[in-house]
Amino acid sequence: MVYEYERMVRTIARGLMRSYDVVGLDEEDLVQEGMIALLKAQQTYNEKSNAKFETYASVVIRNRII
């Protein structure tokens, strides 16, 4: 799962770095936080919800990185 969504996590991390003009943080640190959030999203995702997993995971990842 981590390999499948790694690109999405990296894209979110880069986008947030640009949006918030973050200086002094390593992109890999943000990616690692995103990966932790991805695993959390996997555990808490409700398959019966109307949201796709990717949508749910992206929100969880963004919140964790921010």
HELIX and SHEET records of a PDB file:
HELIX    1   1 VAL A    2  SER A   19  1                                  18    
HELIX    2   2 GLU A   27  THR A   44  1                                  18    
HELIX    3   3 PHE A   53  ILE A   65  1                                  13    
END                                                                             
